[in-house]
Amino acid sequence: MEIYPYKTNIHVLTGELFDGDHIDENIDLLQHLISRENDPDEKKKLRSRFTDIFLVFDMDIQDKRADIIKLEAMLRFFDDPADNGKLYINYPMLESYRHLRSLDDEAFKDRCVAVPQLCEYKKIVGMECCNELKDVNRYEKETFRKIIILHLKKANFLLNGEFELPSFEEFESWEGADILRMQHNKIKKDNSVFVLNTSLFNVVDYRPSDFLIKQETNKGSM
């Protein structure tokens, strides 16, 4: 897997890809990134042939350039890794994956962070996460699985009011724009953001049977 560091935030990219109030649907993301890149090694990386493209960004809602309507359009446009690419937004940022006090942290369901505290969020996570999660290099496969399950349950709670694993069919129906809209409502209500890492769901997209509940199909009998 090749990782390209964009080195700025989602709102800058959004501004570059929009033509007025609408996203330029003819944009070639890789060509756009190549045109703004000066490092020859990074240009070479971007010219590789990719089977899938994933865009992972923090919400960065404190940025004055943040535009929820445009961000929602970005999520709807970048919704297929094999086509335009798939965008994952982390709330409030990537470190949210380990903002857990244990690996069975039921209180995670309601965990939020106030917008004025976002500049200190990494420090907050460092103080509040359990010892088991402080060093990602020591995580085992089961550690990641439990982290992902908690974030799946949190997303299901925010979207459907149930802090439990969704079925495969429910997960497939989720849209990043729905989560963004819910987060926007939370910000307007009490100036805080629900802690949620959606880039973890990339793993679920590839290995759903490791995480999701398969709904039973009732079959009639003759």
KAMO-V198854 format. One record per pair of residues at least 4 apart in sequence whose C-alpha atoms are under 6 Angstrom apart, sorted by the first residue. I is the first residue (numbers start at 1). J is the second residue. Records with the same first field share a line. If there is no record, write none. Layout:
I: J, J
//
This chain:
10: 57
11: 66
17: 23, 24
18: 22, 23, 24
19: 23, 24
34: 43
51: 82
52: 81, 82
53: 81, 85
54: 81, 85, 86, 87
55: 86, 87
56: 88
57: 89
58: 89, 90, 93
59: 89, 90, 91, 92
61: 66
72: 177
74: 78
75: 87, 176, 177
78: 84, 85, 86, 87
79: 86
80: 85, 86
81: 85, 86
88: 198, 199
90: 94, 197, 198
91: 195, 196, 197
96: 197
97: 197
99: 125, 129
100: 129
101: 105, 129, 130
102: 130
109: 154
111: 195
112: 193, 194, 195
113: 192, 193
114: 192
115: 191, 192
125: 129
139: 143
153: 163, 164, 165
154: 163
156: 160, 162
157: 161, 162, 163
166: 170
167: 212, 213, 214
168: 212, 213, 214
187: 191, 192, 193
204: 208
208: 212
//
